[in-house]
Amino acid sequence: MRIVIKIAGALLEKDEDVRGIAVQIAALAEAGHSLLVVHGGGKIFTATLERMGISSRFVSGLRVTDRQTRDVAVMVFAGLLGKRLAAAISAEGCSAAGICAADAQCFTAEPMTRGDETGDLGYVGCLTGVNVAFLESLWQAGIVPVAACLGQGSDGELYNINADHMAAACADFLGAARLIFLTDVAGVLDGAAVLPAVTCDDIEPMIRSRRVTGGMVLKLEACRRALEAGVAEVRIVGGNLPGALLAAANGQASIGSQILQTASAVATAAGRFA
């Protein structure tokens, strides 16, 4: 089974979280699944920019990225974080390779357009393609690709891509059966309670009423995109909960929040796992 796993940057800050996730990724690969791991790293990226005296500005949750900021993104995502995660997976006996768009043009992008303006976010892009053959060659060699959230444009430049959106687009291009978002909360929250299921029709009202805010908005938008593209199962789970990734990959309904197309799909899922 092809599974895309998106790991929130907050889960890469503590060694114990990285090790716990790496153990589960290695187990899934050993079970024969073809995995693509996409990771974020916003907090570590912001902290690195601050140490370098570079300020951050956001528009609709997306970081405005000039050339200097983009260069730091490559350093943090394709360098520090990608290699840290690949090393942790490899340490569990499963070969992993940190990759980015510059490797065999494995991820292509175009500048993101907002309204009638293009390029007002700087080097921020949308994923436009995946070198599937390259990823398949890694899987055939028993290697788990760990992808930085970057894409290469037709101009040869690297573009920063929101990791949630990139994971959803990758799941689409790869024809993945499952897309799992590992985050630093237990799922989609309604107050303190985890919502076991959310439909695409629920998403806009939840955003407008501010029942969900911040990064969860982008995650839910990415989930909707993946479902509309035909990804069969999309789930948001707490990545620091023991065994959460394995449970989600095995389709256990009791973990996190499953994002579904329609209310009828919720009823079907409830009956299947009753």
Disulfide bonds with the S-S distance in Angstrom:
none
